[in-house]
């Protein structure tokens, strides 16, 4: 099933949720079993199980069953169970889907759960969990879209580390082209790819004073999307990035087989907490850089994005116990010192302080970066609207066609804007 068809299926299934929720507001009598849905690899699952075991040891009246899936099947399963009134009690939620569920009454209002205390979370971060004014997701952590860099590759190519407090997208292109010129014969590129990711477009639009999904200001324009695709094509022409076919292949590879993870690229765009996985795969010590600015721009216009959320089903029979579990996972040292940065830099500053001494060198890079850029961040955009969860599956093929020359940048921009308009 394609992502677009999956979105349509999900929305149709969720339509049945317009009926009022039937959960109680108080705790339950007797033993309680909670179901928790998560996605992620075996390492994340093992850490989550360890944290949950600490919770059940402290709460012997509650047992917890973790239902883990890989990313794609996770959303199919959640849509089906939610429509069947059999959703898990506690749900790991993503920014791309939280409005699709929250706006249709599928998620509990966390602000009405006294067992969950999120008052120590920064307001700007907490607000990313609100849909139509209701707090339907407690941000687990924060992530910043940024540039990862392999210093060893730069050194081998004889290219200096950029000054990320002043650099521009042109600077990134030139440095990347220099790396490819020096190391291309070894299959090494400066920058592993650009032009097909919605996070890339979102950052580019924001630096032009626009948003893909605006609340107050202007939406992304034809001119801005065209300039985005123009830049992607220029990177290929300069050999700063690989040819289109190599970029597309690289995007489909497992993380540990990708160009950046195998020390065959100097630069890679990512949400910054992913640096740990790439560091482990590459065996190299990787660094993080701020996003480049537009030429003459005063700011990289970076934002905090909730890495993911904990939500609670509106139909749970155990709202109080579910809230206790979420609170424990977010705030209790028995959980936070196990999970550390597994789901992003913790959204609560005190928890960041608590885990800092426990982090390995690569994870410490992510935490330090998050703290360094905090004063520079601008308010985050609204979460992806309920009808737009499938935007990535619409955008990536357009970007791919532009890279291959099957569409001009202007025609690609026209298609992107048509897709956005159809999802408003």
CORFEN-V730877 format. One record per backbone hydrogen bond with DSSP energy under -0.5 kcal/mol. NH is the residue of the N-H (numbers start at 0). CO is the residue of the C=O. Records with the same first field share a line. If there is no record, write none. Layout:
# CORFEN-V730877
NH->CO + CO
This chain:
# CORFEN-V730877
5->1
6->2
7->3
8->4
9->5
10->6
11->7
12->8
13->9
14->10
15->12
16->13
17->14
18->15
22->313
31->60
33->31 + 62
35->64
36->89
37->66
39->68
44->40
45->41
46->42
47->43
48->44
49->45
50->46
51->47
52->48
53->49
54->50
55->51
56->52
57->53
58->54
61->58
62->31
64->33
65->63
66->35 + 64
67->65
68->37
73->69
74->70
75->71
76->72
77->73
78->74
79->75
80->76
81->77
82->78
83->79
84->81
85->80
88->34
89->34
90->310
91->36
92->90 + 308
96->93
97->93
98->94
100->96
101->97
102->98
103->100
104->101
105->100
107->311
109->107 + 134
111->108
112->109
113->111
115->112
116->114
117->115
120->117
121->346
124->121
125->121
126->122
127->124
128->125
129->126
130->133
133->130
135->128 + 133
136->128
137->309
138->136
139->307
140->307
141->344
142->304
145->269
146->288
147->145 + 267
148->286
149->265
150->148 + 284
152->149
153->149
154->150
155->151
156->152
157->153 + 154
158->153
163->161
165->162
166->162
168->292
171->167
172->168
173->169
174->170
175->171
176->172
177->173
178->174
179->175
180->176
181->177
182->178
183->179
185->182
186->183
187->182
188->263
190->239
191->266
200->196
201->197
202->198
203->199
204->200
205->201
206->202
207->204
208->205
209->204
210->217
213->210
219->210
224->220
225->221
226->222
227->223
228->224
229->225
230->226
231->227
232->228
233->229
234->230
235->231
236->232
237->233
238->235
239->234
240->234
246->242
247->243
248->244
249->245
250->246
251->247 + 248
252->248 + 249
256->253
257->253 + 254
261->257 + 258
262->259
263->258
265->188 + 189
266->189
267->147
269->145
271->143 + 269
273->270
274->271
275->272
277->273
278->274
279->275
280->276
281->277
282->278
285->283
286->148
288->146
292->166
296->293
304->142
306->140
307->140
308->92
309->137
310->90 + 308
312->88
313->105
315->312
319->25
321->317
322->318
323->319
324->320
325->321
326->322
327->323
328->324
329->325
330->326
331->327
334->331
335->331
336->332
337->334
338->334
339->335
341->338
343->340
344->141
346->139
348->119 + 346
350->347
351->347
352->348
353->349
354->350
355->351
356->352
357->354
358->354 + 355
363->359
364->360
365->361
366->362
367->363
368->364
369->365
370->366
371->367
372->368
373->369
375->372
376->372 + 373
377->301
381->212
387->384
390->387
393->389 + 390
394->390
395->391
397->393
398->394
399->395
400->396
401->397
402->398
403->399
404->401
405->400
406->400
411->407
412->408
413->409
414->410
415->411
416->412
417->413
418->414
419->415
420->416
421->417
422->418 + 419
423->419 + 420
